[in-house]
Amino acid sequence: MFRHLKLGHSLKIIMSYLALIASEISAQSESNIVVNGGFEQTAGNKAAAWNIIDWSPRSNCICQVDRSVFHAGTQSFKITNMDKTKCWLQQAIILKPNTDYVLRAWLKGENIESDSGGCAAVWVFQGGWGWDNCIAKFDNFIGTFDWTDSNLFGNHSVTFRTGMETNCFLCPVLYGPNKGSTVWFDDIIIEEQSLTAKTTNSSPLKAVIQPIDWQEQKVFHMFNNAPNILAFWYLGDKTMIKQPKLIIDLPREFNLVGLVFLLGGRATKWSSGAREEKDACIRYIIPISPSVTQHLTPGGLAWRTADLLCVAPRNCAGRDFEIAWHIENDGIAGPVSKFKTKVLTAPKPAAVQSRFRMEACFIPAP
């Protein structure tokens, strides 16, 4: 009798637990904009709600549902490249205008190698094809790897913001790798960011710092008593940007030499009153040129949409510092980002190869 009561109580706990799991799965499926992102719904070897796109009529890719390899559920989608070309899935999705979303996916790969930049990826295009319309790139999955939601740079998701257009295309792709490369896709999710996330990340203009934002520790190495290039690559919705500014707090030991721009490109002038004294740092307020914002795309990075700051640490080799920065749009400050910097002893001039010189000009800071 005691055992029977104990078993009945255990069954109630198990049933409650299963109901909780079911409710969580239901909530996830309701918030996920992607239809059949887990590839569980099929017609033969084809995945429901997905179209297979070949780069050319001569491409030779094997695209099919795989019931023996999967991350969750009982199935995934497999693409094998037989002739070093491109092949992808496509799903038309409707997204809200001027809204922040998060893209996640799980991938597994075999021999995804290329001498021309090939990789497995998940892309989102807005309003049409072309790199200018790509608003989200969850890419750089290369090599042979087991199921992972983390790409080469350690990113587990991509946050992106839509423009005014609502018609979009979601594309899991095997992009130009060598013959015999294989990728599996599973559990692809696009969700609207929570209200809390929107409050702190709602700026229509964002910036990426290479290579800092692809590092887990976010450490940038600089040479002592030498000019160092700190590149801010902008992306965002140009229709929503008004009087944008880059605001950066540099340690007092650092000298902002000026702004760098490539020859044949744009020129930017520093405005007056662009420097403020703080307790342990100097704040520089840098207006972002209209020639930058007019070429912005929500997901693409390019030289003409970047500010390259020339920064020189002075007599502080071997020390560590923290740099804070944020973007201001129409008088509203965006979230503050921080990264660490280590100051190294500068190499001798003979060790620097002149053939790597970048053709650039400087605009001195005030």
VEXMIBA-606290 format. One record per residue: residue in three letters; y, z, x of N, C-alpha, C in turn. Coordinates in steps of 0.2 Angstrom, whole numbers, padded with zeros to 4 digits, always signed. Example, Ala and Ser with C-alpha at 12.3 -4.5 7.8 and 13.67 -1.06 7.14 Angstrom:
<drenvexs>
ALA-0028+0039+0066-0022+0039+0062-0016+0039+0066/SER-0011+0035+0064-0005+0036+0068+0000+0039+0064/
</drenvexs>
This chain:
<drenvexs>
MET-0006+0000+0004+0000+0000+0000+0006+0000+0004/PHE+0006+0004+0010+0012+0004+0014+0013-0002+0018/ARG+0007-0005+0020+0008-0012+0023+0011-0017+0018/HIS+0009-0017+0012+0011-0022+0007+0018-0021+0006/LEU+0021-0015+0006+0028-0014+0005+0032-0016+0011/LYS+0029-0015+0017+0032-0017+0023+0033-0024+0024/LEU+0027-0028+0022+0027-0035+0022+0032-0038+0017/GLY+0032-0035+0011+0037-0037+0006+0044-0037+0008/HIS+0046-0031+0011+0052-0030+0014+0054-0035+0020/SER+0049-0037+0024+0050-0041+0029+0051-0048+0026/LEU+0048-0050+0021+0049-0057+0018+0056-0057+0015/LYS+0058-0052+0012+0065-0052+0010+0070-0053+0015/ILE+0069-0050+0021+0073-0051+0027+0073-0058+0029/ILE+0067-0061+0030+0066-0068+0032+0069-0073+0028/MET+0068-0072+0021+0071-0076+0016+0079-0076+0016/SER+0082-0070+0017+0089-0069+0018+0091-0073+0024/TYR+0088-0072+0029+0090-0075+0036+0089-0083+0035/LEU+0084-0086+0032+0083-0093+0031+0089-0095+0026/ALA+0091-0091+0021+0096-0093+0017+0103-0094+0020/LEU+0104-0089+0025+0110-0089+0029+0110-0095+0034/ILE+0105-0097+0037+0104-0103+0041+0106-0109+0037/ALA+0103-0109+0031+0104-0115+0027+0111-0116+0025/SER+0114-0110+0023+0121-0110+0021+0126-0113+0027/GLU+0124-0111+0033+0128-0113+0039+0127-0120+0040/ILE+0121-0123+0040+0119-0130+0040+0123-0134+0035/SER+0123-0131+0029+0127-0135+0024+0134-0135+0025/ALA+0137-0129+0028+0144-0129+0029+0145-0134+0035/GLN+0141-0135+0040+0142-0139+0045+0142-0146+0043/SER+0137-0148+0039+0137-0155+0036+0143-0157+0032/GLU+0145-0152+0028+0151-0153+0024+0157-0154+0028/SER+0158-0151+0034+0164-0152+0038+0163-0158+0043/ASN+0157-0160+0044+0156-0165+0049+0158-0172+0045/ILE+0163-0176+0048+0165-0182+0045+0160-0188+0046/VAL+0156-0187+0051+0151-0192+0053+0145-0192+0048/VAL+0143-0198+0046+0137-0198+0041+0131-0200+0045/ASN+0126-0196+0044+0120-0196+0048+0121-0196+0055/GLY+0125-0191+0057+0126-0190+0064+0120-0188+0068/GLY+0115-0185+0065+0108-0183+0068+0103-0188+0067/PHE+0104-0194+0064+0100-0199+0064+0093-0198+0060/GLU+0094-0193+0056+0088-0191+0052+0086-0196+0046/GLN+0091-0199+0044+0090-0204+0038+0090-0211+0041/THR+0084-0214+0039+0082-0221+0042+0079-0225+0037/ALA+0079-0232+0039+0076-0237+0036+0072-0241+0041/GLY+0066-0239+0042+0062-0242+0047+0064-0239+0054/ASN+0066-0243+0058+0068-0241+0065+0076-0241+0065/LYS+0079-0242+0060+0086-0242+0059+0089-0236+0056/ALA+0095-0234+0059+0098-0228+0057+0103-0229+0051/ALA+0102-0226+0045+0106-0227+0040+0114-0225+0041/ALA+0118-0229+0039+0126-0228+0040+0128-0231+0046/TRP+0124-0233+0051+0126-0236+0057+0124-0243+0058/ASN+0129-0247+0061+0128-0254+0063+0127-0255+0071/ILE+0122-0259+0072+0121-0261+0080+0125-0266+0082/ILE+0129-0266+0087+0134-0271+0090+0132-0273+0097/ASP+0131-0279+0098+0129-0282+0104+0136-0285+0107/TRP+0136-0284+0114+0142-0287+0117+0143-0294+0117/SER+0137-0297+0117+0137-0305+0117+0130-0307+0114/PRO+0130-0313+0111+0123-0315+0108+0118-0315+0113/ARG+0119-0315+0120+0114-0316+0125+0112-0309+0127/SER+0115-0304+0125+0113-0297+0127+0106-0295+0125/ASN+0103-0291+0129+0096-0289+0127+0095-0282+0128/CYS+0097-0278+0122+0096-0271+0122+0091-0269+0117/ILE+0088-0264+0118+0083-0261+0113+0086-0256+0110/CYS+0087-0256+0103+0091-0251+0099+0086-0249+0094/GLN+0085-0242+0093+0080-0240+0088+0080-0232+0087/VAL+0078-0230+0082+0077-0223+0081+0071-0221+0085/ASP+0071-0215+0088+0066-0212+0092+0064-0206+0089/ARG+0057-0206+0087+0054-0200+0083+0051-0195+0088/SER+0051-0197+0094+0047-0193+0099+0052-0189+0104/VAL+0058-0191+0104+0063-0188+0108+0069-0186+0104/PHE+0071-0180+0104+0077-0178+0100+0079-0171+0102/HIS+0086-0170+0100+0089-0163+0102+0088-0158+0097/ALA+0089-0161+0090+0087-0156+0084+0085-0161+0079/GLY+0082-0158+0074+0079-0161+0069+0072-0165+0071/THR+0071-0171+0069+0065-0174+0071+0066-0181+0074/GLN+0072-0183+0075+0074-0190+0077+0080-0190+0081/SER+0081-0195+0085+0087-0197+0088+0088-0205+0088/PHE+0093-0207+0092+0094-0214+0092+0094-0216+0099/LYS+0090-0221+0101+0089-0223+0108+0092-0231+0109/ILE+0095-0231+0115+0097-0238+0117+0095-0239+0124/THR+0091-0244+0125+0089-0246+0132+0092-0253+0134/ASN+0095-0253+0140+0099-0259+0142+0094-0263+0146/MET+0093-0270+0144+0088-0274+0148+0091-0279+0153/ASP+0098-0280+0152+0101-0285+0156+0108-0284+0158/LYS+0109-0277+0160+0116-0275+0162+0122-0278+0158/THR+0122-0276+0152+0127-0278+0147+0129-0272+0143/LYS+0132-0273+0137+0135-0267+0133+0132-0268+0126/CYS+0130-0262+0124+0128-0262+0117+0130-0255+0114/TRP+0131-0255+0108+0133-0249+0104+0132-0249+0097/LEU+0132-0243+0094+0132-0241+0087+0139-0241+0084/GLN+0140-0242+0078+0147-0242+0075+0146-0239+0068/GLN+0151-0235+0067+0151-0232+0060+0159-0232+0058/ALA+0160-0235+0052+0167-0234+0050+0168-0227+0047/ILE+0174-0224+0049+0175-0217+0046+0183-0217+0044/ILE+0184-0213+0039+0191-0212+0037+0193-0205+0039/LEU+0199-0205+0043+0202-0199+0046+0209-0198+0043/LYS+0211-0192+0042+0218-0191+0040+0223-0193+0045/PRO+0229-0195+0043+0234-0197+0047+0237-0191+0051/ASN+0239-0192+0057+0243-0186+0061+0239-0180+0061/THR+0233-0180+0062+0229-0174+0061+0224-0173+0068/ASP+0223-0167+0070+0219-0165+0076+0212-0165+0074/TYR+0208-0168+0078+0200-0168+0077+0197-0166+0083/VAL+0190-0164+0083+0186-0162+0088+0180-0167+0088/LEU+0178-0170+0093+0172-0174+0094+0167-0171+0098/ARG+0161-0170+0096+0156-0167+0100+0150-0172+0099/ALA+0145-0172+0104+0139-0176+0104+0134-0173+0109/TRP+0128-0174+0108+0122-0173+0112+0119-0179+0115/LEU+0118-0180+0122+0116-0186+0125+0110-0184+0129/LYS+0106-0188+0130+0100-0188+0135+0100-0195+0139/GLY+0100-0195+0145+0100-0201+0149+0095-0202+0154/GLU+0093-0209+0156+0088-0210+0161+0091-0216+0165/ASN+0092-0215+0171+0094-0221+0176+0101-0224+0174/ILE+0106-0220+0171+0112-0223+0169+0116-0224+0175/GLU+0116-0229+0179+0119-0230+0185+0122-0237+0185/SER+0128-0238+0188+0131-0244+0189+0136-0244+0194/ASP+0137-0250+0197+0142-0251+0203+0149-0253+0200/SER+0149-0254+0193+0155-0256+0190+0158-0251+0185/GLY+0156-0245+0185+0159-0240+0181+0155-0239+0174/GLY+0149-0241+0174+0145-0241+0168+0144-0233+0166/CYS+0143-0232+0160+0141-0225+0158+0139-0225+0151/ALA+0136-0219+0148+0135-0218+0141+0141-0214+0139/ALA+0143-0216+0132+0149-0213+0130+0149-0213+0122/VAL+0154-0209+0119+0155-0209+0112+0163-0210+0112/TRP+0165-0216+0108+0172-0218+0108+0174-0218+0100/VAL+0181-0217+0099+0183-0217+0093+0189-0222+0093/PHE+0189-0227+0089+0195-0232+0089+0198-0231+0082/GLN+0205-0233+0082+0209-0232+0076+0212-0238+0075/GLY+0211-0241+0069+0214-0247+0066+0212-0254+0069/GLY+0208-0254+0074+0205-0260+0077+0202-0259+0084/TRP+0200-0264+0087+0197-0264+0094+0202-0264+0099/GLY+0200-0263+0105+0205-0264+0111+0207-0257+0113/TRP+0208-0256+0120+0209-0250+0123+0215-0246+0120/ASP+0220-0250+0118+0226-0247+0116+0224-0243+0109/ASN+0219-0245+0106+0217-0242+0099+0212-0236+0100/CYS+0210-0235+0106+0205-0230+0108+0208-0223+0108/ILE+0207-0219+0103+0210-0212+0103+0206-0206+0105/ALA+0200-0208+0106+0195-0202+0109+0190-0205+0113/LYS+0189-0202+0119+0184-0205+0124+0180-0199+0126/PHE+0174-0198+0124+0169-0193+0126+0164-0197+0131/ASP+0166-0198+0137+0162-0203+0141+0160-0199+0148/ASN+0158-0204+0153+0156-0202+0159+0150-0198+0159/PHE+0145-0200+0155+0138-0197+0155+0134-0202+0160/ILE+0132-0200+0166+0129-0205+0170+0123-0201+0173/GLY+0119-0206+0176+0113-0203+0180+0107-0202+0175/THR+0103-0197+0177+0097-0195+0173+0098-0188+0172/PHE+0098-0186+0165+0099-0179+0163+0096-0178+0157/ASP+0094-0172+0156+0091-0169+0149+0097-0169+0144/TRP+0095-0167+0138+0099-0166+0133+0105-0161+0135/THR+0111-0164+0134+0117-0160+0136+0123-0162+0131/ASP+0128-0158+0130+0134-0159+0127+0140-0159+0132/SER+0138-0159+0138+0143-0158+0143+0143-0165+0148/ASN+0149-0168+0149+0149-0174+0153+0150-0172+0160/LEU+0151-0178+0164+0151-0177+0171+0157-0172+0173/PHE+0162-0171+0169+0168-0167+0171+0167-0160+0168/GLY+0161-0159+0165+0160-0152+0162+0164-0151+0155/ASN+0166-0157+0152+0169-0156+0145+0164-0156+0140/HIS+0164-0151+0135+0159-0151+0130+0162-0154+0123/SER+0168-0156+0123+0170-0159+0117+0177-0163+0119/VAL+0179-0167+0114+0186-0170+0115+0190-0169+0109/THR+0196-0166+0110+0201-0165+0105+0206-0171+0105/PHE+0207-0174+0099+0211-0180+0099+0215-0179+0092/ARG+0221-0183+0092+0225-0183+0086+0226-0190+0084/THR+0225-0191+0077+0226-0198+0074+0233-0200+0074/GLY+0235-0206+0073+0241-0209+0071+0242-0209+0063/MET+0246-0214+0061+0247-0215+0054+0241-0219+0051/GLU+0237-0223+0055+0231-0227+0052+0226-0222+0051/THR+0222-0223+0045+0217-0219+0043+0210-0222+0044/ASN+0210-0229+0045+0203-0232+0046+0201-0232+0053/CYS+0195-0229+0055+0193-0228+0062+0186-0231+0063/PHE+0184-0232+0069+0177-0233+0071+0174-0228+0076/LEU+0169-0226+0074+0165-0221+0079+0160-0225+0082/CYS+0160-0225+0089+0155-0229+0093+0152-0226+0099/PRO+0145-0224+0097+0141-0222+0103+0139-0228+0107/VAL+0140-0228+0114+0139-0234+0117+0136-0233+0124/LEU+0132-0238+0126+0129-0239+0133+0133-0244+0136/TYR+0137-0242+0141+0142-0247+0143+0141-0249+0150/GLY+0139-0256+0150+0138-0259+0157+0134-0256+0162/PRO+0129-0252+0161+0125-0249+0167+0120-0255+0169/ASN+0116-0252+0174+0111-0257+0177+0105-0258+0172/LYS+0101-0263+0174+0095-0265+0169+0090-0259+0169/GLY+0088-0257+0163+0083-0252+0162+0086-0245+0161/SER+0093-0245+0160+0096-0238+0158+0095-0237+0151/THR+0094-0230+0150+0092-0228+0143+0096-0222+0141/VAL+0099-0222+0135+0102-0216+0133+0100-0214+0126/TRP+0099-0208+0124+0098-0206+0117+0104-0202+0115/PHE+0106-0203+0108+0111-0200+0105+0108-0195+0099/ASP+0111-0189+0099+0109-0185+0093+0115-0180+0091/ASP+0115-0178+0085+0120-0173+0083+0127-0174+0085/ILE+0130-0180+0082+0137-0182+0084+0141-0179+0078/ILE+0146-0176+0080+0150-0172+0075+0158-0174+0076/ILE+0161-0175+0071+0169-0175+0071+0171-0170+0066/GLU+0175-0165+0068+0177-0160+0063+0185-0160+0064/GLU+0188-0158+0058+0195-0157+0059+0196-0150+0062/GLN+0201-0149+0066+0202-0143+0069+0204-0138+0064/SER+0203-0131+0065+0204-0126+0061+0212-0125+0060/LEU+0214-0122+0055+0221-0120+0055+0224-0117+0060/THR+0220-0112+0063+0223-0108+0069+0224-0113+0075/ALA+0219-0117+0076+0219-0122+0082+0225-0126+0081/LYS+0226-0129+0075+0232-0133+0074+0239-0130+0075/THR+0239-0123+0074+0245-0120+0075+0247-0120+0082/THR+0242-0119+0087+0243-0119+0094+0243-0125+0098/ASN+0240-0131+0094+0239-0137+0098+0241-0143+0094/SER+0247-0142+0090+0249-0147+0085+0254-0152+0088/SER+0255-0151+0095+0260-0156+0098+0258-0163+0098/PRO+0262-0168+0096+0260-0175+0096+0259-0178+0103/LEU+0262-0174+0108+0262-0177+0115+0258-0171+0119/LYS+0253-0174+0122+0249-0170+0127+0249-0173+0134/ALA+0247-0169+0139+0246-0171+0145+0240-0169+0149/VAL+0237-0173+0153+0231-0172+0157+0233-0172+0164/ILE+0231-0167+0168+0232-0167+0175+0225-0168+0179/GLN+0225-0174+0182+0219-0175+0186+0220-0173+0193/PRO+0215-0170+0196+0208-0169+0194+0207-0162+0191/ILE+0213-0158+0190+0212-0151+0188+0209-0150+0181/ASP+0210-0154+0176+0207-0153+0170+0200-0155+0169/TRP+0197-0158+0175+0190-0160+0175+0186-0155+0179/GLN+0190-0149+0181+0186-0144+0185+0186-0138+0181/GLU+0180-0134+0182+0179-0128+0178+0184-0123+0181/GLN+0185-0122+0187+0190-0117+0190+0197-0119+0189/LYS+0199-0125+0188+0206-0127+0188+0210-0125+0194/VAL+0208-0128+0200+0211-0126+0206+0213-0133+0209/PHE+0220-0133+0211+0223-0139+0214+0225-0137+0221/HIS+0222-0141+0226+0224-0140+0233+0230-0144+0235/MET+0234-0140+0239+0240-0143+0242+0241-0142+0249/PHE+0244-0147+0253+0245-0146+0260+0252-0142+0261/ASN+0252-0138+0266+0258-0134+0267+0263-0138+0271/ASN+0270-0137+0269+0275-0141+0272+0274-0149+0272/ALA+0271-0151+0266+0270-0158+0266+0271-0160+0258/PRO+0273-0166+0257+0273-0168+0250+0267-0169+0247/ASN+0266-0167+0241+0259-0167+0237+0261-0170+0230/ILE+0257-0175+0228+0258-0178+0221+0254-0174+0216/LEU+0258-0172+0211+0255-0168+0205+0256-0173+0199/ALA+0251-0176+0196+0252-0181+0191+0250-0178+0184/PHE+0255-0180+0180+0254-0178+0173+0253-0184+0169/TRP+0247-0185+0166+0246-0191+0162+0247-0190+0155/TYR+0251-0193+0152+0253-0192+0145+0249-0196+0140/LEU+0247-0193+0134+0244-0197+0129+0247-0193+0122/GLY+0247-0197+0117+0249-0195+0110+0251-0200+0106/ASP+0254-0198+0100+0256-0202+0095+0264-0204+0096/LYS+0265-0210+0098+0272-0211+0100+0277-0211+0094/THR+0274-0212+0088+0279-0212+0082+0281-0205+0080/MET+0278-0200+0083+0280-0193+0082+0284-0189+0087/ILE+0285-0193+0092+0288-0190+0098+0296-0191+0098/LYS+0300-0185+0099+0307-0185+0099+0309-0180+0105/GLN+0313-0183+0109+0316-0179+0115+0311-0175+0118/PRO+0306-0178+0121+0301-0174+0124+0303-0172+0131/LYS+0300-0166+0133+0302-0164+0140+0295-0160+0143/LEU+0295-0161+0149+0290-0158+0153+0293-0152+0156/ILE+0290-0146+0155+0293-0140+0158+0288-0136+0162/ILE+0290-0135+0169+0285-0133+0174+0288-0127+0177/ASP+0284-0122+0178+0286-0116+0182+0283-0116+0189/LEU+0287-0117+0194+0284-0117+0201+0286-0111+0205/PRO+0281-0109+0209+0283-0103+0213+0289-0104+0217/ARG+0292-0099+0219+0298-0100+0223+0297-0103+0230/GLU+0291-0102+0232+0289-0105+0239+0288-0112+0239/PHE+0288-0115+0232+0287-0122+0232+0294-0126+0231/ASN+0294-0132+0234+0300-0136+0233+0298-0142+0229/LEU+0302-0143+0223+0301-0149+0220+0305-0155+0223/VAL+0302-0159+0227+0306-0164+0230+0309-0169+0226/GLY+0305-0171+0221+0307-0176+0216+0302-0179+0212/LEU+0304-0185+0208+0299-0188+0204+0297-0195+0207/VAL+0291-0197+0207+0288-0203+0210+0287-0208+0205/PHE+0289-0214+0206+0287-0220+0202+0285-0226+0206/LEU+0280-0230+0203+0278-0235+0207+0283-0241+0207/LEU+0284-0245+0212+0288-0250+0213+0287-0255+0207/GLY+0292-0258+0204+0290-0263+0199+0290-0260+0192/GLY+0289-0253+0192+0288-0250+0186+0295-0247+0184/ARG+0295-0241+0181+0301-0238+0178+0304-0234+0183/ALA+0310-0232+0181+0314-0227+0185+0317-0221+0180/THR+0317-0215+0182+0319-0210+0178+0324-0206+0182/LYS+0329-0204+0178+0335-0200+0181+0334-0192+0179/TRP+0335-0188+0183+0335-0181+0182+0341-0179+0178/SER+0341-0175+0173+0347-0173+0169+0350-0167+0173/SER+0356-0166+0171+0359-0160+0174+0357-0154+0170/GLY+0357-0148+0174+0355-0142+0171+0347-0142+0170/ALA+0343-0145+0175+0336-0146+0174+0332-0140+0178/ARG+0336-0135+0180+0333-0130+0184+0335-0123+0182/GLU+0330-0118+0181+0332-0112+0179+0329-0107+0183/GLU+0332-0102+0185+0330-0096+0190+0326-0091+0185/LYS+0319-0090+0187+0315-0085+0184+0314-0079+0189/ASP+0310-0074+0187+0309-0068+0191+0305-0071+0197/ALA+0299-0074+0196+0295-0075+0202+0294-0083+0203/CYS+0298-0087+0199+0297-0094+0199+0303-0097+0198/ILE+0303-0104+0198+0309-0108+0196+0306-0113+0191/ARG+0310-0113+0185+0308-0117+0180+0312-0124+0180/TYR+0308-0130+0180+0311-0136+0180+0310-0139+0173/ILE+0315-0142+0170+0315-0145+0164+0316-0153+0165/ILE+0311-0157+0164+0311-0164+0165+0311-0168+0159/PRO+0316-0171+0157+0315-0176+0151+0310-0181+0153/ILE+0306-0183+0148+0301-0188+0149+0304-0195+0146/SER+0304-0200+0151+0308-0206+0149+0305-0210+0143/PRO+0309-0213+0139+0307-0217+0134+0303-0223+0136/SER+0303-0225+0142+0299-0230+0145+0292-0228+0145/VAL+0291-0221+0146+0284-0218+0146+0281-0218+0139/THR+0285-0215+0134+0283-0214+0127+0282-0220+0123/GLN+0285-0226+0125+0284-0232+0121+0277-0235+0123/HIS+0274-0233+0128+0268-0236+0130+0262-0231+0129/LEU+0263-0226+0125+0258-0221+0124+0253-0223+0120/THR+0247-0221+0121+0241-0222+0116+0238-0215+0115/PRO+0235-0214+0110+0232-0207+0109+0226-0205+0113/GLY+0223-0210+0116+0217-0208+0121+0217-0211+0127/GLY+0222-0216+0129+0221-0220+0135+0226-0217+0141/LEU+0224-0217+0147+0228-0215+0152+0230-0221+0157/ALA+0236-0221+0159+0238-0227+0163+0244-0225+0167/TRP+0245-0229+0173+0251-0227+0177+0258-0227+0174/ARG+0259-0231+0169+0265-0232+0166+0266-0226+0161/THR+0261-0222+0159+0262-0217+0155+0261-0210+0159/ALA+0263-0210+0165+0262-0204+0169+0269-0202+0173/ASP+0270-0195+0174+0275-0193+0178+0271-0190+0184/LEU+0274-0192+0190+0271-0190+0196+0276-0186+0200/LEU+0275-0179+0200+0279-0175+0203+0278-0174+0211/CYS+0283-0174+0215+0282-0173+0222+0283-0166+0224/VAL+0278-0162+0225+0279-0155+0226+0277-0153+0234/ALA+0281-0149+0237+0280-0147+0244+0280-0139+0245/PRO+0274-0136+0246+0274-0129+0247+0278-0128+0254/ARG+0281-0122+0255+0285-0121+0261+0282-0115+0265/ASN+0279-0115+0270+0277-0110+0275+0273-0105+0271/CYS+0268-0107+0268+0264-0102+0264+0256-0104+0264/ALA+0254-0107+0270+0247-0109+0271+0243-0103+0270/GLY+0237-0104+0267+0232-0099+0266+0233-0095+0260/ARG+0239-0096+0256+0240-0092+0250+0238-0095+0243/ASP+0237-0091+0238+0235-0094+0232+0241-0093+0227/PHE+0242-0098+0222+0247-0097+0218+0245-0099+0211/GLU+0249-0098+0206+0248-0100+0199+0254-0104+0196/ILE+0252-0110+0193+0258-0114+0191+0257-0115+0183/ALA+0262-0113+0179+0262-0114+0172+0266-0120+0170/TRP+0264-0123+0164+0268-0129+0162+0267-0130+0154/HIS+0271-0133+0151+0270-0135+0144+0275-0141+0142/ILE+0274-0144+0137+0278-0149+0134+0282-0147+0128/GLU+0288-0149+0128+0292-0148+0122+0294-0154+0119/ASN+0293-0154+0112+0294-0160+0108+0299-0158+0102/ASP+0305-0162+0102+0310-0160+0097+0312-0153+0097/GLY+0312-0150+0102+0314-0143+0103+0309-0138+0102/ILE+0303-0140+0100+0297-0136+0099+0292-0136+0105/ALA+0291-0130+0108+0287-0129+0113+0280-0129+0112/GLY+0276-0133+0115+0269-0133+0114+0265-0128+0118/PRO+0258-0127+0118+0255-0122+0121+0256-0122+0129/VAL+0256-0116+0132+0257-0116+0139+0250-0117+0142/SER+0249-0121+0148+0243-0122+0152+0245-0119+0159/LYS+0240-0117+0162+0240-0114+0169+0235-0116+0173/PHE+0236-0117+0179+0231-0119+0184+0233-0115+0191/LYS+0227-0114+0195+0228-0111+0202+0229-0117+0207/THR+0233-0115+0212+0234-0119+0218+0232-0115+0224/LYS+0229-0119+0229+0228-0116+0236+0231-0120+0241/VAL+0235-0117+0245+0239-0120+0250+0235-0121+0256/LEU+0234-0127+0259+0230-0128+0265+0235-0130+0271/THR+0233-0129+0277+0236-0131+0282+0236-0139+0283/ALA+0242-0142+0283+0242-0149+0283+0239-0152+0289/PRO+0236-0158+0288+0232-0161+0294+0237-0164+0298/LYS+0235-0166+0304+0240-0169+0309+0241-0176+0307/PRO+0247-0179+0308+0249-0186+0306+0244-0191+0307/ALA+0241-0190+0313+0236-0195+0316+0230-0196+0311/ALA+0228-0190+0307+0222-0190+0303+0223-0193+0297/VAL+0230-0195+0295+0231-0198+0289+0231-0206+0289/GLN+0227-0209+0286+0226-0216+0286+0232-0220+0283/SER+0236-0224+0286+0241-0227+0283+0239-0233+0278/ARG+0233-0235+0278+0230-0240+0274+0230-0237+0267/PHE+0230-0231+0266+0229-0227+0259+0236-0226+0256/ARG+0241-0228+0260+0248-0227+0257+0249-0230+0250/MET+0252-0226+0246+0254-0229+0239+0261-0231+0239/GLU+0263-0237+0237+0269-0240+0237+0273-0236+0231/ALA+0278-0232+0233+0281-0228+0228+0288-0227+0231/CYS+0292-0224+0226+0299-0222+0228+0300-0215+0225/PHE+0305-0212+0228+0307-0205+0226+0313-0204+0222/ILE+0314-0200+0217+0320-0199+0214+0321-0191+0216/PRO+0326-0190+0220+0327-0183+0222+0328-0178+0216/ALA+0326-0172+0217+0327-0167+0212+0335-0164+0213/PRO+0338-0162+0208+0345-0159+0209+0345-0153+0214/
</drenvexs>
